[in-house]
């Protein structure tokens, strides 16, 4: 069995356990949360402008400064992540507003997110193999993301910098914006499944730095879909943050040991 398939086994076990429990009439996630998603329309409009600046223009601006030249990609990544966190903190009151109350305990919510990360990892393996096979059949070479290559080559303090950005800062900032603000705003103009899907597509798209790397957005869009689903299902942003952080931590560890 290949290492990739071995990585998929824990997630398959979790998914099988969850499906079996649901079919038996005992959903591990319990009852659906009370209340509706908050109205984040105004926050979404302002947050989108700030997020596009931080995600789209700030890295390029920093790359041309002394920070980008001397500090390299790791510090640029950290600075961008810190700005995204500041934006998320400003948006958090709007994302937390309303009467939506989770029914699970805090520990169960975090466990749901961590176990969900294993399922998402399984999907990543399956989608990655499918994309790789299709690319080979079409003789299409998919270049790696520049930030991934930089993280793989990093050494010393740069490893810690990339790790903090990927495992701590990015999950918090991205979940507040995409699941806490974008998803509720979209859900006010379309039905729930469509809103989850659209925010997932946006989430995948912002991680693609160039048009020729667009296939890499597919597995990341699934991460966004799973994070959106578990947020709606549990009623707590802690669940997708835990899912995202665990998923990034596993991938960062695999990247560094490859």
Secondary structure, DSSP 8 states (H G I E B T S, - for coil): --HHHHHHHHHHHHHHHHHHHHHTT--TT-S--BS-----HHHHHHHHHHHHIIIIIIHHHHHTSHIIIIIHHHHHHHHHHHHHHHHHHHHHHHHH-SS-B--S-HHHHHHHHHHHHHHHHHHHHHHHHHHHHHHHHTT------HHHHHHHH--THHHHHHHHIIIIIHHHHHIIIIIIIIHHHHHTTS-HHHHHHHHHHHHHHHT--SGGGTTHHHHHHHHHHHHHHHHHHHS-HHHHHHHHHHHHHHHHHHHHH-
